[in-house]
Structure formats: C-alpha cells, structure tokens
Amino acid sequence: MIIRVQYSNNVYDMISDIALQRLIDTRKIKTFYRYSEKRWIAVGADPLRKGVQVSVPHTGPERRATNPSKLFLASVE
C-alpha cells in the first residue's frame, strides 16, 4: 500500500506502508494520511496505532503436546 506523508521539512511524498514505521521512529515525517479515517495524522499528537496489543510472555504451565506425532498415534490406537 502507498501512503502519503509530509516530511519534517514540509515536503510531501508517497511511500510504502513498510517504510512508514521506520520514518515515524526516526522522526523524519510530520504527518501521514490515514485512508481508513480519511484524514491526516500528526505524529506525536494523534494516536498512531489502534488496538495494538503488547505481547506478554506466557508464564503458566505448557499445555501443548511436546511431540504432536505421539498425540496423533494415541488417538488412532
């Protein structure tokens, strides 16, 4: 997907969606156009990601089979 962006020097450009996060992280863009909302998003002022869930490591007991072939053979016998 191609995204419209405005760099920090006020120059507009079209970039790939893959490059967007890198440009946000390096603070090279000021705004980008979010097609789903039909509006410009200001980096640092508007929320950048909706519904992002932080991955938390699982600390409970492992319930998955350690050897799936044994599980399959046990169900066939």
Secondary structure as a PSIPRED ss2 file (coil, helix, strand):
# PSIPRED VFORMAT (PSIPRED V4.0)

   1 M C   1.000  0.000  0.000
   2 I E   0.000  0.000  1.000
   3 I E   0.000  0.000  1.000
   4 R E   0.000  0.000  1.000
   5 V E   0.000  0.000  1.000
   6 Q E   0.000  0.000  1.000
   7 Y E   0.000  0.000  1.000
   8 S C   1.000  0.000  0.000
   9 N C   1.000  0.000  0.000
  10 N C   1.000  0.000  0.000
  11 V C   1.000  0.000  0.000
  12 Y E   0.000  0.000  1.000
  13 D E   0.000  0.000  1.000
  14 M E   0.000  0.000  1.000
  15 I E   0.000  0.000  1.000
  16 S E   0.000  0.000  1.000
  17 D H   0.000  1.000  0.000
  18 I H   0.000  1.000  0.000
  19 A H   0.000  1.000  0.000
  20 L H   0.000  1.000  0.000
  21 Q H   0.000  1.000  0.000
  22 R H   0.000  1.000  0.000
  23 L H   0.000  1.000  0.000
  24 I H   0.000  1.000  0.000
  25 D H   0.000  1.000  0.000
  26 T C   1.000  0.000  0.000
  27 R C   1.000  0.000  0.000
  28 K C   1.000  0.000  0.000
  29 I E   0.000  0.000  1.000
  30 K E   0.000  0.000  1.000
  31 T E   0.000  0.000  1.000
  32 F E   0.000  0.000  1.000
  33 Y E   0.000  0.000  1.000
  34 R E   0.000  0.000  1.000
  35 Y C   1.000  0.000  0.000
  36 S C   1.000  0.000  0.000
  37 E C   1.000  0.000  0.000
  38 K C   1.000  0.000  0.000
  39 R E   0.000  0.000  1.000
  40 W E   0.000  0.000  1.000
  41 I E   0.000  0.000  1.000
  42 A E   0.000  0.000  1.000
  43 V C   1.000  0.000  0.000
  44 G C   1.000  0.000  0.000
  45 A C   1.000  0.000  0.000
  46 D C   1.000  0.000  0.000
  47 P C   1.000  0.000  0.000
  48 L C   1.000  0.000  0.000
  49 R C   1.000  0.000  0.000
  50 K C   1.000  0.000  0.000
  51 G C   1.000  0.000  0.000
  52 V C   1.000  0.000  0.000
  53 Q C   1.000  0.000  0.000
  54 V C   1.000  0.000  0.000
  55 S C   1.000  0.000  0.000
  56 V C   1.000  0.000  0.000
  57 P C   1.000  0.000  0.000
  58 H C   1.000  0.000  0.000
  59 T C   1.000  0.000  0.000
  60 G C   1.000  0.000  0.000
  61 P C   1.000  0.000  0.000
  62 E C   1.000  0.000  0.000
  63 R C   1.000  0.000  0.000
  64 R C   1.000  0.000  0.000
  65 A C   1.000  0.000  0.000
  66 T C   1.000  0.000  0.000
  67 N C   1.000  0.000  0.000
  68 P H   0.000  1.000  0.000
  69 S H   0.000  1.000  0.000
  70 K H   0.000  1.000  0.000
  71 L H   0.000  1.000  0.000
  72 F H   0.000  1.000  0.000
  73 L H   0.000  1.000  0.000
  74 A H   0.000  1.000  0.000
  75 S H   0.000  1.000  0.000
  76 V H   0.000  1.000  0.000
  77 E C   1.000  0.000  0.000
